[in-house]
């Protein structure tokens, strides 16, 4: 299978996972769980750059839809960064070759 087809499949899988994300466990992630169990969760500080806090898209009142939107925005954002970075690297390789 060609490389182009692989990243198409990977992008489609990421979008599918974003739609399935509301079905994920409501339990805290591993780091939060350990912090709660060990008693230092209260020392945690909010990140100064939270864009989509707690995986919920701001302004959307339906929690499932907000989670799906957050997943899609995150997936598309990361894809755009990686794709853009790959294009830049490809351009540098062509100039240097």
Biopython code that builds the backbone (N, CA, C, O; Angstrom):
import numpy as np
from Bio.PDB.StructureBuilder import StructureBuilder

atoms = [
    (1, "UNK", "N", (0.854, -1.179, 0.000)),
    (1, "UNK", "CA", (0.000, 0.000, 0.000)),
    (1, "UNK", "C", (0.897, 1.239, 0.000)),
    (1, "UNK", "O", (1.903, 1.290, 0.709)),
    (2, "UNK", "N", (0.529, 2.211, -0.785)),
    (2, "UNK", "CA", (1.328, 3.427, -0.878)),
    (2, "UNK", "C", (1.227, 4.248, 0.399)),
    (2, "UNK", "O", (0.268, 4.119, 1.160)),
    (3, "UNK", "N", (2.231, 5.095, 0.625)),
    (3, "UNK", "CA", (2.277, 5.951, 1.815)),
    (3, "UNK", "C", (1.047, 6.843, 1.902)),
    (3, "UNK", "O", (0.492, 7.023, 2.986)),
    (4, "UNK", "N", (0.619, 7.395, 0.791)),
    (4, "UNK", "CA", (-0.532, 8.306, 0.790)),
    (4, "UNK", "C", (-1.762, 7.591, 1.331)),
    (4, "UNK", "O", (-2.524, 8.171, 2.104)),
    (5, "UNK", "N", (-1.958, 6.372, 0.945)),
    (5, "UNK", "CA", (-3.111, 5.615, 1.423)),
    (5, "UNK", "C", (-3.012, 5.341, 2.920)),
    (5, "UNK", "O", (-4.033, 5.323, 3.608)),
    (6, "UNK", "N", (-1.819, 5.130, 3.431)),
    (6, "UNK", "CA", (-1.651, 4.871, 4.863)),
    (6, "UNK", "C", (-2.087, 6.064, 5.695)),
    (6, "UNK", "O", (-2.785, 5.896, 6.695)),
    (7, "UNK", "N", (-1.689, 7.262, 5.299)),
    (7, "UNK", "CA", (-2.079, 8.413, 6.116)),
    (7, "UNK", "C", (-3.552, 8.733, 5.959)),
    (7, "UNK", "O", (-4.162, 9.294, 6.869)),
    (8, "UNK", "N", (-4.145, 8.382, 4.801)),
    (8, "UNK", "CA", (-5.601, 8.524, 4.672)),
    (8, "UNK", "C", (-6.310, 7.614, 5.674)),
    (8, "UNK", "O", (-7.240, 8.035, 6.363)),
    (9, "UNK", "N", (-5.863, 6.378, 5.743)),
    (9, "UNK", "CA", (-6.453, 5.413, 6.681)),
    (9, "UNK", "C", (-6.245, 5.883, 8.116)),
    (9, "UNK", "O", (-7.163, 5.805, 8.932)),
    (10, "UNK", "N", (-5.053, 6.367, 8.427)),
    (10, "UNK", "CA", (-4.767, 6.836, 9.786)),
    (10, "UNK", "C", (-5.659, 8.016, 10.161)),
    (10, "UNK", "O", (-6.168, 8.072, 11.281)),
    (11, "UNK", "N", (-5.852, 8.954, 9.244)),
    (11, "UNK", "CA", (-6.714, 10.106, 9.517)),
    (11, "UNK", "C", (-8.159, 9.665, 9.724)),
    (11, "UNK", "O", (-8.829, 10.152, 10.635)),
    (12, "UNK", "N", (-8.641, 8.758, 8.896)),
    (12, "UNK", "CA", (-10.010, 8.256, 9.062)),
    (12, "UNK", "C", (-10.187, 7.541, 10.394)),
    (12, "UNK", "O", (-11.223, 7.688, 11.042)),
    (13, "UNK", "N", (-9.188, 6.768, 10.809)),
    (13, "UNK", "CA", (-9.266, 6.093, 12.107)),
    (13, "UNK", "C", (-9.290, 7.098, 13.254)),
    (13, "UNK", "O", (-10.026, 6.917, 14.223)),
    (14, "UNK", "N", (-8.498, 8.142, 13.150)),
    (14, "UNK", "CA", (-8.496, 9.175, 14.197)),
    (14, "UNK", "C", (-9.845, 9.874, 14.291)),
    (14, "UNK", "O", (-10.323, 10.159, 15.389)),
    (15, "UNK", "N", (-10.458, 10.151, 13.155)),
    (15, "UNK", "CA", (-11.780, 10.782, 13.159)),
    (15, "UNK", "C", (-12.813, 9.836, 13.745)),
    (15, "UNK", "O", (-13.688, 10.266, 14.495)),
    (16, "UNK", "N", (-12.725, 8.550, 13.415)),
    (16, "UNK", "CA", (-13.638, 7.556, 13.989)),
    (16, "UNK", "C", (-13.491, 7.508, 15.505)),
    (16, "UNK", "O", (-14.488, 7.453, 16.225)),
    (17, "UNK", "N", (-12.268, 7.527, 15.986)),
    (17, "UNK", "CA", (-12.026, 7.520, 17.434)),
    (17, "UNK", "C", (-12.617, 8.773, 18.080)),
    (17, "UNK", "O", (-13.148, 8.706, 19.188)),
    (18, "UNK", "N", (-12.528, 9.905, 17.400)),
    (18, "UNK", "CA", (-13.108, 11.141, 17.945)),
    (18, "UNK", "C", (-14.618, 10.995, 18.116)),
    (18, "UNK", "O", (-15.181, 11.481, 19.097)),
    (19, "UNK", "N", (-15.271, 10.331, 17.171)),
    (19, "UNK", "CA", (-16.717, 10.128, 17.287)),
    (19, "UNK", "C", (-17.070, 9.122, 18.378)),
    (19, "UNK", "O", (-18.146, 9.199, 18.971)),
    (20, "UNK", "N", (-16.174, 8.188, 18.644)),
    (20, "UNK", "CA", (-16.421, 7.188, 19.685)),
    (20, "UNK", "C", (-15.989, 7.661, 21.068)),
    (20, "UNK", "O", (-16.281, 6.994, 22.060)),
    (21, "UNK", "N", (-15.310, 8.783, 21.154)),
    (21, "UNK", "CA", (-14.761, 9.251, 22.429)),
    (21, "UNK", "C", (-15.785, 9.438, 23.541)),
    (21, "UNK", "O", (-15.428, 9.234, 24.702)),
    (22, "UNK", "N", (-17.043, 9.815, 23.265)),
    (22, "UNK", "CA", (-17.996, 9.922, 24.379)),
    (22, "UNK", "C", (-18.278, 8.587, 25.065)),
    (22, "UNK", "O", (-18.786, 8.560, 26.186)),
    (23, "UNK", "N", (-17.953, 7.488, 24.403)),
    (23, "UNK", "CA", (-18.174, 6.170, 24.992)),
    (23, "UNK", "C", (-17.020, 5.733, 25.890)),
    (23, "UNK", "O", (-17.090, 4.677, 26.518)),
    (24, "UNK", "N", (-15.967, 6.531, 25.955)),
    (24, "UNK", "CA", (-14.796, 6.191, 26.768)),
    (24, "UNK", "C", (-15.137, 6.239, 28.251)),
    (24, "UNK", "O", (-16.183, 6.751, 28.649)),
    (25, "UNK", "N", (-14.254, 5.709, 29.039)),
    (25, "UNK", "CA", (-14.444, 5.671, 30.485)),
    (25, "UNK", "C", (-14.534, 7.080, 31.063)),
    (25, "UNK", "O", (-13.817, 7.986, 30.637)),
    (26, "UNK", "N", (-15.407, 7.248, 32.021)),
    (26, "UNK", "CA", (-15.517, 8.547, 32.689)),
    (26, "UNK", "C", (-14.535, 8.658, 33.852)),
    (26, "UNK", "O", (-14.473, 9.692, 34.517)),
    (27, "UNK", "N", (-13.775, 7.608, 34.098)),
    (27, "UNK", "CA", (-12.770, 7.627, 35.158)),
    (27, "UNK", "C", (-11.644, 8.586, 34.773)),
    (27, "UNK", "O", (-11.411, 8.819, 33.587)),
    (28, "UNK", "N", (-10.946, 9.142, 35.759)),
    (28, "UNK", "CA", (-9.834, 10.043, 35.436)),
    (28, "UNK", "C", (-8.703, 9.288, 34.741)),
    (28, "UNK", "O", (-8.598, 8.067, 34.852)),
    (29, "UNK", "N", (-7.865, 10.027, 34.027)),
    (29, "UNK", "CA", (-6.740, 9.374, 33.371)),
    (29, "UNK", "C", (-5.742, 8.866, 34.412)),
    (29, "UNK", "O", (-5.894, 9.132, 35.604)),
    (30, "UNK", "N", (-4.747, 8.152, 33.970)),
    (30, "UNK", "CA", (-3.805, 7.503, 34.880)),
    (30, "UNK", "C", (-3.100, 8.443, 35.832)),
    (30, "UNK", "O", (-2.976, 8.145, 37.020)),
    (31, "UNK", "N", (-2.636, 9.578, 35.328)),
    (31, "UNK", "CA", (-1.920, 10.531, 36.172)),
    (31, "UNK", "C", (-2.840, 11.114, 37.240)),
    (31, "UNK", "O", (-2.446, 11.238, 38.400)),
    (32, "UNK", "N", (-4.064, 11.473, 36.852)),
    (32, "UNK", "CA", (-5.023, 11.998, 37.832)),
    (32, "UNK", "C", (-5.374, 10.946, 38.873)),
    (32, "UNK", "O", (-5.515, 11.266, 40.053)),
    (33, "UNK", "N", (-5.515, 9.703, 38.450)),
    (33, "UNK", "CA", (-5.866, 8.616, 39.371)),
    (33, "UNK", "C", (-4.768, 8.426, 40.416)),
    (33, "UNK", "O", (-5.055, 8.290, 41.606)),
    (34, "UNK", "N", (-3.521, 8.419, 39.972)),
    (34, "UNK", "CA", (-2.403, 8.266, 40.908)),
    (34, "UNK", "C", (-2.353, 9.450, 41.866)),
    (34, "UNK", "O", (-2.125, 9.272, 43.063)),
    (35, "UNK", "N", (-2.567, 10.664, 41.344)),
    (35, "UNK", "CA", (-2.550, 11.858, 42.198)),
    (35, "UNK", "C", (-3.658, 11.799, 43.242)),
    (35, "UNK", "O", (-3.454, 12.202, 44.387)),
    (36, "UNK", "N", (-4.836, 11.295, 42.850)),
    (36, "UNK", "CA", (-5.931, 11.144, 43.815)),
    (36, "UNK", "C", (-5.596, 10.077, 44.852)),
    (36, "UNK", "O", (-5.793, 10.283, 46.050)),
    (37, "UNK", "N", (-5.086, 8.927, 44.383)),
    (37, "UNK", "CA", (-4.765, 7.820, 45.292)),
    (37, "UNK", "C", (-3.662, 8.185, 46.280)),
    (37, "UNK", "O", (-3.714, 7.787, 47.444)),
    (38, "UNK", "N", (-2.674, 8.933, 45.828)),
    (38, "UNK", "CA", (-1.530, 9.289, 46.674)),
    (38, "UNK", "C", (-1.759, 10.580, 47.463)),
    (38, "UNK", "O", (-0.942, 10.946, 48.309)),
    (39, "UNK", "N", (-2.868, 11.268, 47.188)),
    (39, "UNK", "CA", (-3.243, 12.427, 47.988)),
    (39, "UNK", "C", (-2.593, 13.743, 47.629)),
    (39, "UNK", "O", (-2.528, 14.639, 48.471)),
    (40, "UNK", "N", (-2.103, 13.895, 46.393)),
    (40, "UNK", "CA", (-1.513, 15.184, 46.035)),
    (40, "UNK", "C", (-2.239, 15.854, 44.864)),
    (40, "UNK", "O", (-1.673, 16.718, 44.194)),
    (41, "UNK", "N", (-3.479, 15.460, 44.621)),
    (41, "UNK", "CA", (-4.256, 16.057, 43.531)),
    (41, "UNK", "C", (-4.505, 17.545, 43.763)),
    (41, "UNK", "O", (-4.609, 18.315, 42.807)),
    (42, "UNK", "N", (-4.600, 17.951, 45.026)),
    (42, "UNK", "CA", (-4.875, 19.363, 45.327)),
    (42, "UNK", "C", (-3.700, 20.269, 44.970)),
    (42, "UNK", "O", (-3.865, 21.486, 44.891)),
    (43, "UNK", "N", (-2.513, 19.693, 44.754)),
    (43, "UNK", "CA", (-1.348, 20.486, 44.370)),
    (43, "UNK", "C", (-1.311, 20.769, 42.869)),
    (43, "UNK", "O", (-0.489, 21.556, 42.400)),
    (44, "UNK", "N", (-2.199, 20.127, 42.125)),
    (44, "UNK", "CA", (-2.233, 20.324, 40.673)),
    (44, "UNK", "C", (-2.649, 21.754, 40.341)),
    (44, "UNK", "O", (-3.494, 22.342, 41.015)),
    (45, "UNK", "N", (-2.051, 22.289, 39.312)),
    (45, "UNK", "CA", (-2.373, 23.644, 38.855)),
    (45, "UNK", "C", (-2.942, 23.563, 37.440)),
    (45, "UNK", "O", (-2.562, 22.698, 36.651)),
    (46, "UNK", "N", (-3.856, 24.477, 37.139)),
    (46, "UNK", "CA", (-4.396, 24.541, 35.790)),
    (46, "UNK", "C", (-3.324, 25.029, 34.831)),
    (46, "UNK", "O", (-2.500, 25.880, 35.168)),
    (47, "UNK", "N", (-3.353, 24.478, 33.648)),
    (47, "UNK", "CA", (-2.427, 24.900, 32.613)),
    (47, "UNK", "C", (-2.805, 26.294, 32.124)),
    (47, "UNK", "O", (-3.990, 26.586, 31.965)),
    (48, "UNK", "N", (-1.834, 27.150, 31.885)),
    (48, "UNK", "CA", (-2.162, 28.507, 31.421)),
    (48, "UNK", "C", (-2.623, 28.545, 29.963)),
    (48, "UNK", "O", (-3.079, 29.588, 29.495)),
    (49, "UNK", "N", (-2.515, 27.445, 29.246)),
    (49, "UNK", "CA", (-2.831, 27.440, 27.821)),
    (49, "UNK", "C", (-3.909, 26.424, 27.444)),
    (49, "UNK", "O", (-3.881, 25.889, 26.336)),
    (50, "UNK", "N", (-4.841, 26.153, 28.328)),
    (50, "UNK", "CA", (-5.913, 25.211, 28.013)),
    (50, "UNK", "C", (-6.794, 25.774, 26.910)),
    (50, "UNK", "O", (-7.413, 26.825, 27.076)),
    (51, "UNK", "N", (-6.848, 25.090, 25.810)),
    (51, "UNK", "CA", (-7.694, 25.506, 24.699)),
    (51, "UNK", "C", (-9.040, 24.794, 24.796)),
    (51, "UNK", "O", (-10.096, 25.419, 24.702)),
    (52, "UNK", "N", (-8.984, 23.495, 24.982)),
    (52, "UNK", "CA", (-10.201, 22.692, 25.128)),
    (52, "UNK", "C", (-10.045, 21.915, 26.437)),
    (52, "UNK", "O", (-9.617, 20.761, 26.444)),
    (53, "UNK", "N", (-10.395, 22.562, 27.523)),
    (53, "UNK", "CA", (-10.190, 21.985, 28.855)),
    (53, "UNK", "C", (-11.055, 20.746, 29.069)),
    (53, "UNK", "O", (-12.228, 20.722, 28.697)),
    (54, "UNK", "N", (-10.467, 19.732, 29.665)),
    (54, "UNK", "CA", (-11.150, 18.478, 30.000)),
    (54, "UNK", "C", (-11.835, 17.835, 28.803)),
    (54, "UNK", "O", (-12.857, 17.166, 28.957)),
    (55, "UNK", "N", (-11.286, 18.031, 27.625)),
    (55, "UNK", "CA", (-11.786, 17.406, 26.398)),
    (55, "UNK", "C", (-13.233, 17.767, 26.094)),
    (55, "UNK", "O", (-13.951, 16.963, 25.499)),
    (56, "UNK", "N", (-13.674, 18.946, 26.486)),
    (56, "UNK", "CA", (-15.039, 19.397, 26.220)),
    (56, "UNK", "C", (-14.960, 20.731, 25.486)),
    (56, "UNK", "O", (-14.337, 21.676, 25.969)),
    (57, "UNK", "N", (-15.590, 20.803, 24.327)),
    (57, "UNK", "CA", (-15.577, 22.010, 23.506)),
    (57, "UNK", "C", (-16.407, 23.090, 24.179)),
    (57, "UNK", "O", (-17.568, 22.846, 24.506)),
    (58, "UNK", "N", (-15.850, 24.280, 24.396)),
    (58, "UNK", "CA", (-16.579, 25.336, 25.106)),
    (58, "UNK", "C", (-17.784, 25.846, 24.320)),
    (58, "UNK", "O", (-17.748, 25.940, 23.093)),
    (59, "UNK", "N", (-18.843, 26.169, 25.043)),
    (59, "UNK", "CA", (-20.031, 26.745, 24.437)),
    (59, "UNK", "C", (-21.053, 25.745, 23.936)),
    (59, "UNK", "O", (-22.145, 26.137, 23.526)),
    (60, "UNK", "N", (-20.723, 24.463, 23.960)),
    (60, "UNK", "CA", (-21.658, 23.427, 23.515)),
    (60, "UNK", "C", (-22.243, 22.781, 24.761)),
    (60, "UNK", "O", (-21.502, 22.294, 25.615)),
    (61, "UNK", "N", (-23.559, 22.772, 24.872)),
    (61, "UNK", "CA", (-24.209, 22.314, 26.097)),
    (61, "UNK", "C", (-24.376, 20.798, 26.176)),
    (61, "UNK", "O", (-24.469, 20.254, 27.277)),
    (62, "UNK", "N", (-24.416, 20.106, 25.045)),
    (62, "UNK", "CA", (-24.513, 18.650, 25.040)),
    (62, "UNK", "C", (-23.107, 18.087, 25.232)),
    (62, "UNK", "O", (-22.226, 18.307, 24.400)),
    (63, "UNK", "N", (-22.899, 17.362, 26.328)),
    (63, "UNK", "CA", (-21.555, 16.888, 26.670)),
    (63, "UNK", "C", (-20.982, 15.947, 25.614)),
    (63, "UNK", "O", (-19.797, 16.036, 25.291)),
    (64, "UNK", "N", (-21.800, 15.048, 25.071)),
    (64, "UNK", "CA", (-21.313, 14.119, 24.048)),
    (64, "UNK", "C", (-20.875, 14.860, 22.789)),
    (64, "UNK", "O", (-19.812, 14.576, 22.238)),
    (65, "UNK", "N", (-21.685, 15.802, 22.337)),
    (65, "UNK", "CA", (-21.343, 16.584, 21.145)),
    (65, "UNK", "C", (-20.096, 17.427, 21.414)),
    (65, "UNK", "O", (-19.237, 17.555, 20.542)),
    (66, "UNK", "N", (-19.990, 17.997, 22.608)),
    (66, "UNK", "CA", (-18.821, 18.800, 22.966)),
    (66, "UNK", "C", (-17.554, 17.952, 22.964)),
    (66, "UNK", "O", (-16.497, 18.415, 22.535)),
    (67, "UNK", "N", (-17.655, 16.712, 23.443)),
    (67, "UNK", "CA", (-16.503, 15.810, 23.456)),
    (67, "UNK", "C", (-16.103, 15.426, 22.039)),
    (67, "UNK", "O", (-14.916, 15.388, 21.713)),
    (68, "UNK", "N", (-17.096, 15.139, 21.193)),
    (68, "UNK", "CA", (-16.806, 14.801, 19.797)),
    (68, "UNK", "C", (-16.133, 15.977, 19.098)),
    (68, "UNK", "O", (-15.139, 15.793, 18.395)),
    (69, "UNK", "N", (-16.664, 17.179, 19.285)),
    (69, "UNK", "CA", (-16.064, 18.365, 18.666)),
    (69, "UNK", "C", (-14.633, 18.591, 19.151)),
    (69, "UNK", "O", (-13.750, 18.925, 18.361)),
    (70, "UNK", "N", (-14.409, 18.409, 20.441)),
    (70, "UNK", "CA", (-13.056, 18.568, 20.983)),
    (70, "UNK", "C", (-12.110, 17.549, 20.348)),
    (70, "UNK", "O", (-10.981, 17.885, 19.992)),
    (71, "UNK", "N", (-12.567, 16.316, 20.208)),
    (71, "UNK", "CA", (-11.749, 15.284, 19.573)),
    (71, "UNK", "C", (-11.450, 15.595, 18.122)),
    (71, "UNK", "O", (-10.324, 15.408, 17.659)),
    (72, "UNK", "N", (-12.463, 16.072, 17.397)),
    (72, "UNK", "CA", (-12.261, 16.410, 15.988)),
    (72, "UNK", "C", (-11.320, 17.602, 15.823)),
    (72, "UNK", "O", (-10.435, 17.584, 14.968)),
    (73, "UNK", "N", (-11.510, 18.629, 16.635)),
    (73, "UNK", "CA", (-10.632, 19.803, 16.553)),
    (73, "UNK", "C", (-9.192, 19.406, 16.888)),
    (73, "UNK", "O", (-8.254, 19.833, 16.214)),
    (74, "UNK", "N", (-9.022, 18.594, 17.923)),
    (74, "UNK", "CA", (-7.682, 18.132, 18.282)),
    (74, "UNK", "C", (-7.055, 17.282, 17.193)),
    (74, "UNK", "O", (-5.877, 17.442, 16.875)),
    (75, "UNK", "N", (-7.841, 16.376, 16.621)),
    (75, "UNK", "CA", (-7.339, 15.502, 15.558)),
    (75, "UNK", "C", (-6.934, 16.305, 14.332)),
    (75, "UNK", "O", (-5.845, 16.115, 13.791)),
    (76, "UNK", "N", (-7.802, 17.196, 13.897)),
    (76, "UNK", "CA", (-7.510, 18.007, 12.714)),
    (76, "UNK", "C", (-6.328, 18.943, 12.991)),
    (76, "UNK", "O", (-5.491, 19.158, 12.114)),
    (77, "UNK", "N", (-6.259, 19.494, 14.196)),
    (77, "UNK", "CA", (-5.146, 20.374, 14.538)),
    (77, "UNK", "C", (-3.805, 19.664, 14.509)),
    (77, "UNK", "O", (-2.842, 20.164, 13.927)),
    (78, "UNK", "N", (-3.743, 18.507, 15.135)),
    (78, "UNK", "CA", (-2.491, 17.734, 15.139)),
    (78, "UNK", "C", (-2.144, 17.275, 13.731)),
    (78, "UNK", "O", (-0.982, 17.323, 13.328)),
    (79, "UNK", "N", (-3.154, 16.826, 12.976)),
    (79, "UNK", "CA", (-2.911, 16.414, 11.597)),
    (79, "UNK", "C", (-2.325, 17.571, 10.791)),
    (79, "UNK", "O", (-1.366, 17.383, 10.043)),
    (80, "UNK", "N", (-2.897, 18.765, 10.940)),
    (80, "UNK", "CA", (-2.406, 19.931, 10.203)),
    (80, "UNK", "C", (-0.961, 20.252, 10.576)),
    (80, "UNK", "O", (-0.152, 20.569, 9.705)),
    (81, "UNK", "N", (-0.634, 20.171, 11.867)),
    (81, "UNK", "CA", (0.745, 20.430, 12.299)),
    (81, "UNK", "C", (1.720, 19.409, 11.711)),
    (81, "UNK", "O", (2.782, 19.776, 11.209)),
    (82, "UNK", "N", (1.357, 18.138, 11.777)),
    (82, "UNK", "CA", (2.243, 17.084, 11.268)),
    (82, "UNK", "C", (2.367, 17.183, 9.746)),
    (82, "UNK", "O", (3.466, 17.083, 9.200)),
    (83, "UNK", "N", (1.245, 17.377, 9.074)),
    (83, "UNK", "CA", (1.258, 17.488, 7.619)),
    (83, "UNK", "C", (2.078, 18.702, 7.183)),
    (83, "UNK", "O", (2.888, 18.609, 6.261)),
    (84, "UNK", "N", (1.868, 19.834, 7.841)),
    (84, "UNK", "CA", (2.636, 21.033, 7.518)),
    (84, "UNK", "C", (4.123, 20.841, 7.763)),
    (84, "UNK", "O", (4.955, 21.256, 6.956)),
    (85, "UNK", "N", (4.454, 20.205, 8.892)),
    (85, "UNK", "CA", (5.856, 19.916, 9.183)),
    (85, "UNK", "C", (6.481, 19.000, 8.148)),
    (85, "UNK", "O", (7.631, 19.193, 7.753)),
    (86, "UNK", "N", (5.728, 18.004, 7.710)),
    (86, "UNK", "CA", (6.227, 17.081, 6.689)),
    (86, "UNK", "C", (6.461, 17.807, 5.367)),
    (86, "UNK", "O", (7.438, 17.536, 4.670)),
    (87, "UNK", "N", (5.570, 18.723, 5.026)),
    (87, "UNK", "CA", (5.733, 19.494, 3.787)),
    (87, "UNK", "C", (6.981, 20.380, 3.857)),
    (87, "UNK", "O", (7.721, 20.500, 2.880)),
    (88, "UNK", "N", (7.204, 20.991, 5.008)),
    (88, "UNK", "CA", (8.388, 21.840, 5.174)),
    (88, "UNK", "C", (9.657, 20.995, 5.068)),
    (88, "UNK", "O", (10.603, 21.380, 4.381)),
    (89, "UNK", "N", (9.681, 19.851, 5.742)),
    (89, "UNK", "CA", (10.849, 18.967, 5.658)),
    (89, "UNK", "C", (11.081, 18.486, 4.234)),
    (89, "UNK", "O", (12.221, 18.402, 3.777)),
    (90, "UNK", "N", (10.015, 18.176, 3.546)),
    (90, "UNK", "CA", (10.124, 17.720, 2.163)),
    (90, "UNK", "C", (10.726, 18.825, 1.286)),
    (90, "UNK", "O", (11.562, 18.552, 0.424)),
    (91, "UNK", "N", (10.301, 20.063, 1.508)),
    (91, "UNK", "CA", (10.837, 21.185, 0.733)),
    (91, "UNK", "C", (12.328, 21.375, 1.010)),
    (91, "UNK", "O", (13.098, 21.645, 0.088)),
    (92, "UNK", "N", (12.742, 21.235, 2.275)),
    (92, "UNK", "CA", (14.158, 21.363, 2.614)),
    (92, "UNK", "C", (14.979, 20.239, 1.992)),
    (92, "UNK", "O", (16.106, 20.466, 1.551)),
    (93, "UNK", "N", (14.432, 19.046, 1.954)),
    (93, "UNK", "CA", (15.159, 17.926, 1.334)),
    (93, "UNK", "C", (15.364, 18.168, -0.153)),
    (93, "UNK", "O", (16.437, 17.894, -0.691)),
    (94, "UNK", "N", (14.338, 18.679, -0.813)),
    (94, "UNK", "CA", (14.451, 18.935, -2.257)),
    (94, "UNK", "C", (15.482, 20.021, -2.540)),
    (94, "UNK", "O", (16.232, 19.927, -3.512)),
    (95, "UNK", "N", (15.524, 21.043, -1.701)),
    (95, "UNK", "CA", (16.500, 22.120, -1.896)),
    (95, "UNK", "C", (17.917, 21.633, -1.630)),
    (95, "UNK", "O", (18.856, 22.040, -2.315)),
    (96, "UNK", "N", (18.074, 20.757, -0.632)),
    (96, "UNK", "CA", (19.399, 20.281, -0.259)),
    (96, "UNK", "C", (19.911, 19.158, -1.140)),
    (96, "UNK", "O", (21.113, 18.895, -1.152)),
    (97, "UNK", "N", (19.038, 18.489, -1.876)),
    (97, "UNK", "CA", (19.443, 17.327, -2.674)),
    (97, "UNK", "C", (20.055, 17.707, -3.988)),
    (97, "UNK", "O", (20.443, 16.834, -4.764)),
]
sb = StructureBuilder()
sb.init_structure("model")
sb.init_model(0)
sb.init_chain("A")
sb.init_seg("    ")
for serial, (resi, resn, name, xyz) in enumerate(atoms, 1):
    if name == "N":
        sb.init_residue(resn, " ", resi, " ")
    sb.init_atom(name, np.array(xyz, "f"), 0.0, 1.0, " ", f" {name:<3s}", serial, name[0])
structure = sb.get_structure()
